[in-house]
Amino acid sequence: MFFTNTIFKQIWIGALSLLFITAGCDVLKVNNPNSLVEEDLGNPAAAPAIANGAEATLTEALGNLLAPYSTATDELTWIGTRDAWQDLDQGELENPLNEFSDGAFNAISESRWTADNAISRLEGFREEGTLEQAQPLVRSYLYGAVNYLAIAASFNNVVIGDRQEAVPPVGEENMATLYDTAISYLDQGLELSSSGSEWEVRLLAVRARAYFEQALWNKLNPDVATGDPLVQSTEAVNDAKAALALAENGTDWNYQLEVTSETPSNNMAFQVNERLELRIGNTFVTPTEDNTKAESVSLEDPIDEVPAPYLVNRINTFVEANEYADITIASVRELHLIIAEDALARDDEEAFQTAINNLRSLDGLSAYENQLPAVDLLKHERQVNLFLQGRRLADLYRFEESSTEWLLSRVEAGNFFPITITEIRANPNITLD
């Protein structure tokens, strides 16, 4: 993305200011930490703060991205006054002028650049032998990978460039290369992470997701799609099993970006819980009488015929957090789903039942014993256990389903967000069609 402002310097300065204030020292020998300039970031003592900056911008970006993404699915629906939300709710994704997809494009592009820059700086410290601990670099590799996964899963095209020099877009046909970058970052993070550590579990879980989503991208790309919606990926399954072995056995482990009053807020949660532009969609809940909130969960488990327990808990937690809802990046639930889908794609009924029942046991639900078609249960479990995590739109497309809010005249199956107007106006390599 081609940037014309100084937001990144402000982010780095803010992160560094926090570091020095909390540390109570002045390692850069300046009187006022708020007056730090970009050159000060060349000090290896800034490594933890640089990683913190990458995490903060990622948290803010995902909140901004998940709001329009989820509105374009059946997970959220528009109830407010801003027409751009209504356009997304009705399935209109390709308008580069939409203010909310434009904001999301800018935020995730800034976050991607920030993580890439953090990695470059910290790799430099490591090559010089001045990086005291590997963890800031490990963290930055993880944040960088999550950025690339979010972009690849949400946009038809993107610009991957420096903030000062305009470069051409990657091209729709080359978006799959973003998964290669994500996986490369995760590989490097795993090489540096301590064996059995929480960071190793996170990296493995996100790499399992990366391999899965790379294979899923091929299901949605008309040049390589096979027509079979199910994803089979040996690499994803191997990483999922490795992560499950390291995660505390039998627990409902997840990796979330924590959102508090001390971090950037979650814009998706703000729009639902505070501003009331959006609410949880009718596919999932029964709304309150005034149509502003969720009264109760209506989506039932297809075997036990009770409101899906995880969905009840997830929605309650999301609502109670107001604008500070945490953002889930990976979980044992998704790992079980990856293993289950791979088994189903290979027609391995026993392996599918084992994986899907491992998932269902987390909520105390009855075991699956062929009560309904396996693919229908898989779709249900993904709908419930990946709620508001940026996975739903691809599932709607590949399983040929739709949101009840979509206007078919506005929906193009397989379509995601375009490069948006702020980038188009700033980058001479892009024109508005």
TORROVEX-309008 format. One line per field, with one value per residue (C-alpha): residue in three letters; x, z, y; residue number from 0. Coordinates in pm, 1 decimal, m for minus. Layout:
BEGIN
aa <- ala / ... .
px <- X / ... .
pz <- Z / ... .
py <- Y / ... .
i <- NUM / ... .
end
This chain:
BEGIN
aa <- met / phe / phe / thr / asn / thr / ile / phe / lys / gln / ile / trp / ile / gly / ala / leu / ser / leu / leu / phe / ile / thr / ala / gly / cys / asp / val / leu / lys / val / asn / asn / pro / asn / ser / leu / val / glu / glu / asp / leu / gly / asn / pro / ala / ala / ala / pro / ala / ile / ala / asn / gly / ala / glu / ala / thr / leu / thr / glu / ala / leu / gly / asn / leu / leu / ala / pro / tyr / ser / thr / ala / thr / asp / glu / leu / thr / trp / ile / gly / thr / arg / asp / ala / trp / gln / asp / leu / asp / gln / gly / glu / leu / glu / asn / pro / leu / asn / glu / phe / ser / asp / gly / ala / phe / asn / ala / ile / ser / glu / ser / arg / trp / thr / ala / asp / asn / ala / ile / ser / arg / leu / glu / gly / phe / arg / glu / glu / gly / thr / leu / glu / gln / ala / gln / pro / leu / val / arg / ser / tyr / leu / tyr / gly / ala / val / asn / tyr / leu / ala / ile / ala / ala / ser / phe / asn / asn / val / val / ile / gly / asp / arg / gln / glu / ala / val / pro / pro / val / gly / glu / glu / asn / met / ala / thr / leu / tyr / asp / thr / ala / ile / ser / tyr / leu / asp / gln / gly / leu / glu / leu / ser / ser / ser / gly / ser / glu / trp / glu / val / arg / leu / leu / ala / val / arg / ala / arg / ala / tyr / phe / glu / gln / ala / leu / trp / asn / lys / leu / asn / pro / asp / val / ala / thr / gly / asp / pro / leu / val / gln / ser / thr / glu / ala / val / asn / asp / ala / lys / ala / ala / leu / ala / leu / ala / glu / asn / gly / thr / asp / trp / asn / tyr / gln / leu / glu / val / thr / ser / glu / thr / pro / ser / asn / asn / met / ala / phe / gln / val / asn / glu / arg / leu / glu / leu / arg / ile / gly / asn / thr / phe / val / thr / pro / thr / glu / asp / asn / thr / lys / ala / glu / ser / val / ser / leu / glu / asp / pro / ile / asp / glu / val / pro / ala / pro / tyr / leu / val / asn / arg / ile / asn / thr / phe / val / glu / ala / asn / glu / tyr / ala / asp / ile / thr / ile / ala / ser / val / arg / glu / leu / his / leu / ile / ile / ala / glu / asp / ala / leu / ala / arg / asp / asp / glu / glu / ala / phe / gln / thr / ala / ile / asn / asn / leu / arg / ser / leu / asp / gly / leu / ser / ala / tyr / glu / asn / gln / leu / pro / ala / val / asp / leu / leu / lys / his / glu / arg / gln / val / asn / leu / phe / leu / gln / gly / arg / arg / leu / ala / asp / leu / tyr / arg / phe / glu / glu / ser / ser / thr / glu / trp / leu / leu / ser / arg / val / glu / ala / gly / asn / phe / phe / pro / ile / thr / ile / thr / glu / ile / arg / ala / asn / pro / asn / ile / thr / leu / asp .
px <- 0.0 / 114.5 / 79.0 / 73.4 / 69.5 / 285.2 / 66.1 / 339.6 / 587.8 / 316.3 / 250.6 / 617.2 / 659.9 / 357.3 / 484.5 / 829.9 / 691.7 / 504.7 / 819.3 / 1028.8 / 761.9 / 699.6 / 1069.9 / 1150.6 / 1468.0 / 1596.4 / 1798.7 / 1783.0 / 1907.3 / 1624.3 / 1448.5 / 1098.7 / 1011.5 / 724.5 / 979.2 / 1142.9 / 1217.6 / 1214.2 / 1590.4 / 1568.1 / 1400.9 / 1741.7 / 1825.7 / 1799.2 / 1654.0 / 1338.7 / 1275.8 / 988.7 / 819.6 / 850.9 / 671.9 / 411.7 / 349.6 / 293.7 / 47.0 / m142.3 / m186.8 / m297.7 / m559.4 / m697.4 / m688.9 / m874.2 / m1149.0 / m1187.7 / m1178.3 / m1409.7 / m1687.7 / m1752.5 / m1652.8 / m1902.7 / m2172.8 / m2128.0 / m2210.5 / m2510.9 / m2318.4 / m2404.5 / m2686.5 / m2737.5 / m2988.0 / m2853.4 / m2839.2 / m2526.1 / m2605.2 / m2259.0 / m2337.3 / m2660.8 / m2472.1 / m2244.3 / m2537.1 / m2704.5 / m2393.4 / m2236.1 / m1865.0 / m1698.1 / m1764.3 / m1424.2 / m1604.6 / m1763.6 / m1637.1 / m1616.2 / m1434.1 / m1209.4 / m1130.2 / m1064.4 / m829.2 / m632.1 / m614.5 / m499.7 / m252.0 / m102.9 / m87.2 / 76.8 / 341.9 / 401.5 / 459.3 / 683.4 / 884.1 / 910.6 / 1038.2 / 1294.8 / 1426.0 / 1440.9 / 1602.3 / 1866.0 / 1931.7 / 1960.6 / 2206.8 / 2414.5 / 2403.6 / 2230.2 / 1884.7 / 1886.7 / 1584.8 / 1420.6 / 1063.9 / 1000.3 / 1099.6 / 892.7 / 592.4 / 646.3 / 662.0 / 328.4 / 164.2 / 296.8 / 153.4 / m189.8 / m193.1 / m123.3 / m387.8 / m649.4 / m576.7 / m579.1 / m908.8 / m1084.9 / m965.5 / m961.2 / m643.6 / m394.8 / m83.7 / 220.1 / 470.0 / 656.2 / 467.5 / 660.9 / 684.7 / 376.8 / 392.6 / 151.6 / m104.6 / m21.3 / m296.7 / m597.5 / m426.8 / m132.9 / m319.0 / m229.3 / 130.8 / 22.6 / m24.6 / 332.9 / 453.8 / 245.0 / 374.6 / 734.2 / 696.7 / 549.9 / 830.3 / 1087.2 / 900.1 / 892.6 / 1267.3 / 1321.4 / 1044.8 / 1113.2 / 1000.5 / 668.0 / 614.2 / 286.8 / 438.5 / 512.5 / 150.2 / 26.4 / 259.4 / 163.3 / m207.9 / m186.8 / 25.1 / m238.9 / m491.3 / m263.3 / m225.8 / m599.9 / m690.8 / m439.8 / m615.3 / m952.9 / m846.2 / m801.4 / m1161.6 / m1281.7 / m1048.4 / m1214.7 / m880.1 / m793.3 / m1122.3 / m1216.2 / m1586.9 / m1547.5 / m1598.4 / m1414.3 / m1055.3 / m791.5 / m448.9 / m195.0 / 20.0 / m270.6 / m363.2 / m3.4 / 25.6 / m320.0 / m227.3 / 107.3 / m60.6 / m326.0 / m55.0 / 111.0 / m205.5 / m322.9 / m504.6 / m883.2 / m900.9 / m1072.3 / m745.8 / m746.7 / m515.8 / m677.9 / m563.2 / m669.0 / m865.1 / m880.3 / m907.4 / m526.6 / m526.6 / m699.6 / m1068.6 / m1253.5 / m1449.7 / m1673.6 / m1778.2 / m1823.4 / m2058.4 / m2268.8 / m2266.4 / m2224.3 / m2317.9 / m2592.4 / m2527.1 / m2509.8 / m2641.2 / m2598.4 / m2778.1 / m3115.2 / m2954.7 / m2802.2 / m3030.6 / m3379.5 / m3359.9 / m3505.0 / m3840.4 / m3674.1 / m3443.9 / m3124.4 / m2981.1 / m2983.2 / m3260.3 / m3159.4 / m2963.8 / m3189.8 / m2934.6 / m2969.5 / m2738.9 / m2873.9 / m2834.2 / m2924.5 / m3170.0 / m3059.1 / m2915.4 / m2555.0 / m2366.9 / m2049.2 / m2249.1 / m2441.5 / m2118.2 / m1945.9 / m2229.6 / m2268.2 / m1895.7 / m1892.2 / m2185.8 / m2060.7 / m1724.9 / m1883.9 / m1616.2 / m1340.5 / m1422.9 / m1114.0 / m1031.5 / m980.1 / m690.0 / m676.7 / m830.8 / m843.9 / m1196.0 / m1062.1 / m787.6 / m1047.2 / m1247.4 / m942.8 / m877.4 / m1244.6 / m1281.3 / m966.5 / m1099.9 / m1436.2 / m1264.5 / m1080.0 / m1400.3 / m1252.1 / m1570.8 / m1402.0 / m1145.6 / m1420.4 / m1629.6 / m1331.1 / m1234.6 / m1586.7 / m1671.3 / m1352.1 / m1490.1 / m1842.9 / m1712.9 / m1582.8 / m1947.1 / m2076.2 / m2281.7 / m2391.6 / m2155.0 / m2212.8 / m2320.8 / m2450.7 / m2765.5 / m2736.1 / m2510.8 / m2153.6 / m2110.6 / m2416.1 / m2270.8 / m1935.7 / m2103.8 / m2295.3 / m1988.4 / m1789.0 / m2077.0 / m2088.2 / m1725.4 / m1573.8 / m1833.6 / m1707.0 / m1357.1 / m1350.7 / m1416.3 / m1786.4 / m1792.3 / m1570.5 / m1792.7 / m2109.1 / m1953.1 / m1806.5 / m2115.3 / m2341.8 / m2533.7 / m2632.8 / m2725.3 / m3094.8 / m3005.9 / m2834.4 / m2991.7 / m2892.2 / m2854.2 / m2572.5 / m2389.4 / m2119.2 / m2021.5 / m1652.8 / m1614.6 / m1433.3 / m1333.6 / m1148.0 / m859.6 / m1043.8 / m1062.2 / m796.6 / m531.9 / m663.8 / m635.0 / m287.4 / m138.1 / m89.1 / m54.3 / m427.8 / m727.9 / m1092.5 / m1278.6 .
pz <- 0.0 / m75.6 / 236.2 / 255.8 / 633.2 / 941.2 / 1128.2 / 1153.9 / 1319.9 / 1570.2 / 1638.3 / 1694.5 / 1912.6 / 2120.3 / 2169.2 / 2263.2 / 2498.8 / 2685.2 / 2708.4 / 2856.7 / 3092.5 / 3235.6 / 3247.7 / 3426.2 / 3226.5 / 2936.0 / 2721.0 / 2419.5 / 2619.2 / 2538.1 / 2781.3 / 2646.4 / 2506.8 / 2312.0 / 2097.7 / 1968.7 / 1599.9 / 1366.3 / 1378.9 / 1748.0 / 1646.3 / 1536.7 / 1902.0 / 1982.1 / 2324.7 / 2137.4 / 2014.8 / 2256.2 / 2187.0 / 1812.6 / 1846.6 / 2069.0 / 1796.1 / 1540.6 / 1775.6 / 1845.3 / 1479.0 / 1401.8 / 1677.6 / 1544.5 / 1183.2 / 1247.3 / 1434.5 / 1137.7 / 885.3 / 1062.6 / 1086.2 / 709.0 / 639.9 / 890.7 / 770.5 / 418.7 / 558.5 / 761.3 / 1088.9 / 1126.4 / 982.8 / 938.2 / 1164.9 / 1171.9 / 952.1 / 737.9 / 384.3 / 329.8 / 593.8 / 411.7 / 84.6 / 249.8 / 421.3 / 83.6 / m65.2 / m247.7 / m187.8 / m501.6 / m459.2 / m393.4 / m261.3 / 34.7 / 337.6 / 564.1 / 330.7 / 245.7 / 613.0 / 647.4 / 347.9 / 489.5 / 839.9 / 737.3 / 488.0 / 762.2 / 992.3 / 725.4 / 664.8 / 1038.1 / 1088.2 / 783.0 / 907.3 / 1254.6 / 1108.1 / 895.8 / 1190.9 / 1429.3 / 1172.3 / 1133.7 / 1508.7 / 1505.6 / 1216.8 / 1405.5 / 1718.5 / 1919.1 / 1959.2 / 2323.5 / 2303.5 / 2009.9 / 2134.8 / 1984.1 / 1642.7 / 1693.1 / 1780.4 / 1480.0 / 1245.0 / 1385.3 / 1353.6 / 1000.2 / 903.2 / 1045.6 / 844.6 / 519.4 / 596.0 / 671.4 / 346.9 / 132.6 / 284.1 / 246.5 / m69.9 / m441.9 / m485.1 / m278.0 / m294.1 / m104.8 / m102.2 / 88.3 / 249.2 / 43.1 / m307.8 / m507.6 / m658.5 / m878.1 / m721.3 / m664.5 / m909.3 / m842.8 / m999.2 / m758.8 / m429.6 / m338.8 / m294.6 / 22.7 / 180.2 / 83.0 / 267.3 / 573.4 / 583.3 / 538.7 / 836.3 / 1045.7 / 944.9 / 1060.9 / 1382.6 / 1460.4 / 1404.8 / 1680.0 / 1923.9 / 2231.7 / 2208.9 / 2382.8 / 2446.2 / 2404.9 / 2106.5 / 1936.1 / 1982.9 / 1839.4 / 1540.4 / 1461.9 / 1495.4 / 1268.3 / 1015.7 / 1010.7 / 935.3 / 665.5 / 483.7 / 507.8 / 379.4 / 96.3 / m19.9 / 32.8 / m184.0 / m466.7 / m420.4 / m479.1 / m762.4 / m1093.9 / m1263.0 / m1028.9 / m864.3 / m884.9 / m803.3 / m480.3 / m189.2 / 69.2 / 160.7 / 189.5 / 316.1 / 467.4 / 578.0 / 759.2 / 934.3 / 1042.8 / 1198.3 / 1355.8 / 1521.9 / 1637.9 / 1789.3 / 1958.3 / 2111.0 / 2261.7 / 2375.0 / 2719.3 / 2663.1 / 2657.3 / 2716.6 / 2503.4 / 2407.6 / 2183.4 / 2079.6 / 2099.6 / 2066.0 / 2395.5 / 2369.3 / 2670.9 / 2748.9 / 2718.3 / 2359.9 / 2039.1 / 2067.0 / 1850.1 / 1593.3 / 1508.3 / 1872.2 / 1891.5 / 1590.9 / 1739.7 / 2109.4 / 2128.9 / 1809.9 / 1715.6 / 1343.0 / 1334.8 / 1529.2 / 1519.1 / 1216.5 / 1209.7 / 1109.2 / 1454.6 / 1695.7 / 1770.7 / 1805.2 / 2083.9 / 2025.5 / 1930.3 / 1685.4 / 1838.3 / 2025.5 / 2035.2 / 2260.7 / 2238.3 / 2023.9 / 1769.9 / 1584.9 / 1730.6 / 1737.9 / 1472.0 / 1696.0 / 2046.9 / 1927.5 / 2181.3 / 2113.9 / 2010.0 / 2343.3 / 2207.0 / 2015.9 / 2329.9 / 2521.4 / 2235.5 / 2187.2 / 2561.1 / 2595.9 / 2289.5 / 2411.2 / 2768.3 / 2644.9 / 2469.9 / 2239.9 / 2404.4 / 2269.5 / 2215.2 / 1861.0 / 1806.1 / 1577.8 / 1621.1 / 1844.9 / 1912.1 / 1769.9 / 1433.1 / 1450.7 / 1503.8 / 1211.2 / 983.8 / 1068.8 / 1031.0 / 690.2 / 556.4 / 666.5 / 503.0 / 180.0 / 184.7 / 263.5 / 593.2 / 798.9 / 1114.4 / 1122.0 / 1058.8 / 1347.4 / 1582.1 / 1497.3 / 1498.0 / 1825.7 / 1983.5 / 1895.6 / 2018.0 / 2347.9 / 2432.5 / 2474.8 / 2620.9 / 2308.5 / 2197.2 / 1973.4 / 1599.4 / 1483.5 / 1133.7 / 1252.3 / 952.4 / 646.2 / 754.6 / 531.3 / 687.4 / 1033.9 / 917.9 / 780.0 / 1104.4 / 1323.4 / 1115.4 / 1129.5 / 1508.3 / 1611.7 / 1374.6 / 1442.1 / 1382.8 / 1294.8 / 927.0 / 786.8 / 699.9 / 355.8 / 195.2 / 341.7 / 206.1 / m139.0 / m151.7 / m10.0 / m240.0 / 45.3 / 100.5 / 358.2 / 397.0 / 351.3 / 15.7 / m296.1 / m571.9 / m813.2 / m592.8 / m515.2 / m723.4 / m581.3 / m494.2 / m481.3 / m198.5 / m128.7 / m396.1 / m365.9 / m231.1 / m311.3 / m74.1 / m232.7 / m583.3 / m536.8 / m383.3 / m618.8 / m987.1 / m1074.0 / m1008.3 / m1189.2 / m1090.5 / m1344.4 .
py <- 0.0 / 355.4 / 571.5 / 947.9 / 997.5 / 940.7 / 694.0 / 432.4 / 664.7 / 751.1 / 383.3 / 305.2 / 613.1 / 518.1 / 165.1 / 284.3 / 548.3 / 277.7 / 68.2 / 345.1 / 471.1 / 124.5 / 39.6 / 363.7 / 412.6 / 613.9 / 375.5 / 602.4 / 901.6 / 1138.0 / 1365.0 / 1308.3 / 962.4 / 1117.7 / 1302.5 / 984.0 / 979.1 / 682.6 / 646.5 / 553.3 / 229.7 / 106.6 / 43.2 / m332.9 / m244.0 / m145.6 / m503.7 / m588.3 / m254.6 / m304.8 / m640.2 / m473.2 / m217.9 / m493.0 / m663.8 / m341.2 / m252.1 / m608.3 / m594.8 / m268.2 / m387.8 / m713.0 / m530.8 / m297.8 / m581.9 / m825.5 / m566.0 / m534.5 / m896.0 / m1036.9 / m797.8 / m932.4 / m1278.5 / m1393.0 / m1351.1 / m981.1 / m774.8 / m400.9 / m222.9 / 132.8 / 438.7 / 409.6 / 294.9 / 148.9 / m116.2 / m196.3 / m243.0 / m496.9 / m668.1 / m715.1 / m874.2 / m578.6 / m630.5 / m501.2 / m127.6 / 39.6 / 348.6 / 168.5 / 357.5 / 53.3 / m182.9 / 113.7 / 161.8 / m210.7 / m212.4 / 78.1 / m69.2 / m416.9 / m271.3 / m55.2 / m355.4 / m571.4 / m305.3 / m262.3 / m635.4 / m662.9 / m366.1 / m516.6 / m842.3 / m661.0 / m460.2 / m754.3 / m981.8 / m711.2 / m710.0 / m1088.6 / m1087.8 / m831.4 / m1046.0 / m772.3 / m926.9 / m1030.1 / m1260.7 / m1435.4 / m1390.8 / m1043.6 / m1178.8 / m1495.1 / m1280.8 / m1055.1 / m1353.6 / m1469.4 / m1126.8 / m1092.4 / m1429.7 / m1345.6 / m1023.1 / m1205.0 / m1468.6 / m1202.7 / m1018.3 / m1331.7 / m1445.6 / m1109.5 / m933.4 / m1003.0 / m801.6 / m604.8 / m389.6 / m520.6 / m241.2 / 24.5 / 310.8 / 567.7 / 422.8 / 323.4 / m26.2 / m226.1 / m460.6 / m824.6 / m926.6 / m1147.0 / m1446.7 / m1411.8 / m1373.9 / m1732.4 / m1618.1 / m1440.4 / m1783.4 / m1869.5 / m1559.6 / m1643.3 / m2000.1 / m1881.4 / m1647.3 / m1927.5 / m2164.0 / m1909.9 / m1846.2 / m2216.6 / m2244.1 / m1987.3 / m2081.3 / m2292.0 / m2653.3 / m2709.0 / m2339.0 / m2152.3 / m1971.3 / m2302.5 / m2410.4 / m2079.6 / m2096.9 / m2456.9 / m2382.5 / m2079.3 / m2271.9 / m2546.9 / m2275.7 / m2130.1 / m2462.7 / m2521.7 / m2175.9 / m2203.2 / m2521.2 / m2353.6 / m2058.3 / m2305.9 / m2416.1 / m2060.0 / m1961.5 / m2052.5 / m2118.7 / m2404.8 / m2507.1 / m2875.0 / m2848.2 / m3048.2 / m2806.4 / m3017.7 / m2933.7 / m3202.5 / m3097.9 / m3334.9 / m3040.1 / m2876.8 / m3202.0 / m3269.3 / m2924.5 / m2952.5 / m3280.5 / m3142.5 / m2837.7 / m3050.7 / m3270.0 / m2963.3 / m2785.9 / m2887.0 / m3215.5 / m3195.7 / m2823.2 / m2563.8 / m2391.3 / m2088.9 / m1808.9 / m1467.4 / m1110.8 / m960.2 / m637.0 / m407.0 / m38.0 / m31.6 / m167.2 / m61.8 / m148.5 / m399.6 / m197.9 / m493.1 / m522.1 / m144.2 / m140.8 / m423.1 / m344.3 / 32.3 / 213.2 / m36.7 / m12.9 / m392.7 / m688.0 / m1065.3 / m1210.9 / m1384.7 / m1714.8 / m1730.3 / m1545.9 / m1423.6 / m1044.3 / m834.3 / m669.6 / m340.6 / m525.6 / m388.2 / m688.4 / m1067.2 / m1197.5 / m1563.5 / m1806.5 / m1974.4 / m2188.8 / m2537.7 / m2834.9 / m3076.1 / m3382.7 / m3267.1 / m2999.5 / m2740.5 / m2394.2 / m2453.7 / m2426.9 / m2272.1 / m2013.8 / m1920.2 / m1873.8 / m1690.6 / m1442.2 / m1379.7 / m1314.4 / m1090.6 / m881.5 / m850.7 / m722.7 / m423.2 / m279.9 / m485.2 / m830.8 / m1046.2 / m1160.0 / m1532.6 / m1622.8 / m2002.0 / m2267.9 / m2640.0 / m2624.0 / m2517.4 / m2781.1 / m3055.5 / m2915.1 / m2921.3 / m3286.0 / m3377.3 / m3213.8 / m3374.5 / m3713.8 / m3646.6 / m3542.2 / m3877.0 / m4072.1 / m4187.8 / m4212.7 / m4338.2 / m4056.4 / m3801.3 / m3930.2 / m3928.3 / m3570.3 / m3428.6 / m3603.4 / m3469.1 / m3127.3 / m3201.3 / m3335.7 / m2987.4 / m2882.8 / m3208.7 / m3279.6 / m3626.0 / m3816.7 / m3822.9 / m4168.1 / m4097.0 / m3919.0 / m3684.1 / m3651.9 / m3590.0 / m3285.8 / m3121.8 / m3166.8 / m3032.2 / m2719.6 / m2670.0 / m2713.0 / m2464.4 / m2217.0 / m2240.0 / m2285.6 / m2029.0 / m1761.1 / m1403.9 / m1524.7 / m1428.4 / m1775.0 / m1762.6 / m1597.8 / m1859.4 / m2132.9 / m1971.3 / m1959.5 / m2308.2 / m2480.8 / m2275.1 / m2117.9 / m1757.0 / m1498.1 / m1423.9 / m1054.7 / m1096.0 / m949.8 / m1187.8 / m898.1 / m764.5 / m1088.5 / m1250.4 / m1588.5 / m1610.5 / m1233.4 / m1057.8 / m697.7 / m498.0 / m256.7 / 45.6 / 413.6 / 552.6 / 331.6 / 397.0 / 772.7 / 751.5 / 492.7 / 584.1 / 215.7 / 159.8 / 301.7 / 299.5 / 85.0 .
i <- 0 / 1 / 2 / 3 / 4 / 5 / 6 / 7 / 8 / 9 / 10 / 11 / 12 / 13 / 14 / 15 / 16 / 17 / 18 / 19 / 20 / 21 / 22 / 23 / 24 / 25 / 26 / 27 / 28 / 29 / 30 / 31 / 32 / 33 / 34 / 35 / 36 / 37 / 38 / 39 / 40 / 41 / 42 / 43 / 44 / 45 / 46 / 47 / 48 / 49 / 50 / 51 / 52 / 53 / 54 / 55 / 56 / 57 / 58 / 59 / 60 / 61 / 62 / 63 / 64 / 65 / 66 / 67 / 68 / 69 / 70 / 71 / 72 / 73 / 74 / 75 / 76 / 77 / 78 / 79 / 80 / 81 / 82 / 83 / 84 / 85 / 86 / 87 / 88 / 89 / 90 / 91 / 92 / 93 / 94 / 95 / 96 / 97 / 98 / 99 / 100 / 101 / 102 / 103 / 104 / 105 / 106 / 107 / 108 / 109 / 110 / 111 / 112 / 113 / 114 / 115 / 116 / 117 / 118 / 119 / 120 / 121 / 122 / 123 / 124 / 125 / 126 / 127 / 128 / 129 / 130 / 131 / 132 / 133 / 134 / 135 / 136 / 137 / 138 / 139 / 140 / 141 / 142 / 143 / 144 / 145 / 146 / 147 / 148 / 149 / 150 / 151 / 152 / 153 / 154 / 155 / 156 / 157 / 158 / 159 / 160 / 161 / 162 / 163 / 164 / 165 / 166 / 167 / 168 / 169 / 170 / 171 / 172 / 173 / 174 / 175 / 176 / 177 / 178 / 179 / 180 / 181 / 182 / 183 / 184 / 185 / 186 / 187 / 188 / 189 / 190 / 191 / 192 / 193 / 194 / 195 / 196 / 197 / 198 / 199 / 200 / 201 / 202 / 203 / 204 / 205 / 206 / 207 / 208 / 209 / 210 / 211 / 212 / 213 / 214 / 215 / 216 / 217 / 218 / 219 / 220 / 221 / 222 / 223 / 224 / 225 / 226 / 227 / 228 / 229 / 230 / 231 / 232 / 233 / 234 / 235 / 236 / 237 / 238 / 239 / 240 / 241 / 242 / 243 / 244 / 245 / 246 / 247 / 248 / 249 / 250 / 251 / 252 / 253 / 254 / 255 / 256 / 257 / 258 / 259 / 260 / 261 / 262 / 263 / 264 / 265 / 266 / 267 / 268 / 269 / 270 / 271 / 272 / 273 / 274 / 275 / 276 / 277 / 278 / 279 / 280 / 281 / 282 / 283 / 284 / 285 / 286 / 287 / 288 / 289 / 290 / 291 / 292 / 293 / 294 / 295 / 296 / 297 / 298 / 299 / 300 / 301 / 302 / 303 / 304 / 305 / 306 / 307 / 308 / 309 / 310 / 311 / 312 / 313 / 314 / 315 / 316 / 317 / 318 / 319 / 320 / 321 / 322 / 323 / 324 / 325 / 326 / 327 / 328 / 329 / 330 / 331 / 332 / 333 / 334 / 335 / 336 / 337 / 338 / 339 / 340 / 341 / 342 / 343 / 344 / 345 / 346 / 347 / 348 / 349 / 350 / 351 / 352 / 353 / 354 / 355 / 356 / 357 / 358 / 359 / 360 / 361 / 362 / 363 / 364 / 365 / 366 / 367 / 368 / 369 / 370 / 371 / 372 / 373 / 374 / 375 / 376 / 377 / 378 / 379 / 380 / 381 / 382 / 383 / 384 / 385 / 386 / 387 / 388 / 389 / 390 / 391 / 392 / 393 / 394 / 395 / 396 / 397 / 398 / 399 / 400 / 401 / 402 / 403 / 404 / 405 / 406 / 407 / 408 / 409 / 410 / 411 / 412 / 413 / 414 / 415 / 416 / 417 / 418 / 419 / 420 / 421 / 422 / 423 / 424 / 425 / 426 / 427 / 428 / 429 / 430 / 431 / 432 .
end
